[in-house]
């Protein structure tokens, strides 16, 4: 499985809510034991959402970004982990953040995933903390400034 085997799309929350929630329910609630009341934080309608789809048209991953550039809820179904889906989701979120003119993004990474984010250029800040009983660290990434387009 490689990147040619899946596609990343910006998803409309209203249209794609059931797909996004299904992936997050599988990964966060069932696999990681996150309580439902913590997973459903009420922020989703204001966020930019991405969904990764395999070539059979099945959803395999999702991620979101809040308007202020906070990335979160990155979830990839187990069978697709290690195949570049998370990296592709993150890359697309960074492209979207740059397109919106954001200069910095941040995220709360589960500590086991610190290396993944560091490979993408994120830096750790602050001490470890528990979120839903899972150790996390805050991370940030300064985005390259976009030059304004030349007038035509």
C-alpha positions as CSV (number, residue, x, y, z in Angstrom):
1,X,0.0,0.0,0.0
2,X,1.4,3.4,-1.0
3,X,0.1,6.9,-1.5
4,X,-1.3,5.9,-4.9
5,X,-3.7,3.6,-3.0
6,X,-5.5,6.4,-1.2
7,X,-6.6,10.0,-1.6
8,X,-7.0,12.9,0.8
9,X,-10.0,15.1,0.5
10,X,-11.3,18.2,2.4
11,X,-14.6,17.0,3.9
12,X,-17.7,19.1,4.6
13,X,-18.6,18.4,8.3
14,X,-22.3,18.2,7.7
15,X,-22.0,15.8,4.8
16,X,-19.2,13.7,6.2
17,X,-19.9,13.7,9.9
18,X,-20.9,10.0,10.1
19,X,-17.8,8.9,8.3
20,X,-15.5,11.0,10.4
21,X,-17.1,10.0,13.6
22,X,-17.0,6.3,12.7
23,X,-13.2,6.5,12.2
24,X,-12.6,8.4,15.4
25,X,-15.0,6.1,17.3
26,X,-12.9,3.1,16.1
27,X,-9.5,4.6,16.9
28,X,-10.0,6.7,19.9
29,X,-13.0,5.2,21.8
30,X,-12.7,1.5,21.0
31,X,-8.9,1.1,20.6
32,X,-7.6,3.7,23.0
33,X,-10.4,3.8,25.5
34,X,-11.1,7.6,25.3
35,X,-14.4,8.4,27.0
36,X,-17.1,9.5,24.4
37,X,-17.8,12.7,26.3
38,X,-14.1,13.7,25.8
39,X,-14.0,12.8,22.2
40,X,-17.0,14.7,21.1
41,X,-15.9,18.2,22.2
42,X,-18.3,20.3,20.2
43,X,-15.6,21.9,18.1
44,X,-16.1,19.9,14.9
45,X,-18.5,22.2,13.1
46,X,-15.9,25.0,13.1
47,X,-13.0,22.9,12.0
48,X,-11.5,22.0,8.7
49,X,-11.8,18.2,8.2
50,X,-9.9,15.8,6.0
51,X,-10.8,12.2,5.1
52,X,-8.5,9.7,3.5
53,X,-10.2,7.2,1.2
54,X,-8.8,4.0,-0.3
55,X,-9.3,3.1,-3.9
56,X,-12.4,1.0,-3.0
57,X,-14.0,4.2,-1.7
58,X,-13.7,3.3,2.0
59,X,-12.7,5.9,4.5
60,X,-9.4,5.0,6.2
61,X,-8.3,8.1,8.1
62,X,-9.3,11.5,9.2
63,X,-7.9,14.7,10.8
64,X,-9.1,18.2,11.7
65,X,-7.7,21.6,12.2
66,X,-9.3,24.4,14.2
67,X,-9.4,27.9,12.8
68,X,-6.5,29.0,15.0
69,X,-4.2,26.2,13.5
70,X,-4.6,23.6,16.2
71,X,-4.4,20.2,14.6
72,X,-6.1,17.2,16.2
73,X,-8.1,14.1,16.0
74,X,-5.7,12.5,13.6
75,X,-6.9,8.9,13.3
76,X,-5.9,6.2,10.8
77,X,-7.6,2.8,10.8
78,X,-5.2,0.0,12.0
79,X,-4.8,-1.8,8.6
80,X,-3.6,1.4,7.0
81,X,-1.1,2.5,9.7
82,X,2.5,2.6,8.5
83,X,1.5,3.3,4.9
84,X,1.8,7.0,4.7
85,X,-1.8,7.9,5.4
86,X,-1.0,9.9,8.6
87,X,1.9,11.7,6.9
88,X,-0.4,12.6,3.9
89,X,-3.2,13.9,6.2
90,X,-0.7,16.0,8.1
91,X,0.9,17.3,4.9
92,X,-2.5,18.4,3.6
93,X,-3.4,20.1,6.8
94,X,-0.1,22.0,6.7
95,X,-0.9,23.0,3.1
96,X,-4.3,24.2,4.2
97,X,-2.9,26.1,7.1
98,X,-0.4,27.9,4.8
99,X,-3.2,28.7,2.3
100,X,-5.1,30.3,5.2
101,X,-2.1,32.5,6.0
102,X,-1.4,30.8,9.3
103,X,2.2,31.3,10.5
104,X,2.2,28.5,13.1
105,X,0.3,25.3,13.8
106,X,0.3,23.3,17.0
107,X,-1.0,20.0,18.3
108,X,-1.1,17.8,21.4
109,X,0.7,14.6,20.4
110,X,0.3,11.3,22.1
111,X,3.9,10.7,23.4
112,X,4.3,7.5,21.4
113,X,3.8,9.6,18.2
114,X,6.4,12.3,19.0
115,X,8.9,10.9,16.6
116,X,6.3,10.9,13.8
117,X,5.6,14.6,14.2
118,X,9.3,15.5,14.8
119,X,10.1,14.0,11.4
120,X,7.6,16.4,9.9
121,X,9.4,19.4,11.6
122,X,7.4,19.8,14.8
123,X,9.1,20.8,18.0
124,X,8.1,19.7,21.5
125,X,7.2,22.4,24.0
126,X,6.4,22.1,27.7
127,X,6.0,19.1,29.9
128,X,4.0,15.9,29.4
129,X,0.4,16.0,30.4
130,X,-2.5,13.5,30.5
131,X,-5.5,14.0,28.1
132,X,-8.1,11.3,28.4
133,X,-5.6,9.4,30.6
134,X,-3.1,9.3,27.7
135,X,0.3,11.0,28.0
136,X,0.7,13.9,25.5
137,X,3.1,16.7,24.7
138,X,2.4,20.0,23.0
139,X,4.2,20.5,19.7
140,X,4.4,23.4,17.2
141,X,5.6,24.1,13.7
142,X,6.4,27.5,12.3
143,X,5.1,27.6,8.7
144,X,7.1,29.3,6.0
145,X,5.6,32.7,5.1
146,X,3.8,32.8,1.9
147,X,4.8,35.5,-0.5
148,X,1.9,37.5,-1.8
149,X,1.0,36.7,-5.4
150,X,2.2,39.2,-7.9
151,X,-0.6,41.3,-9.5
152,X,-1.5,40.1,-13.0
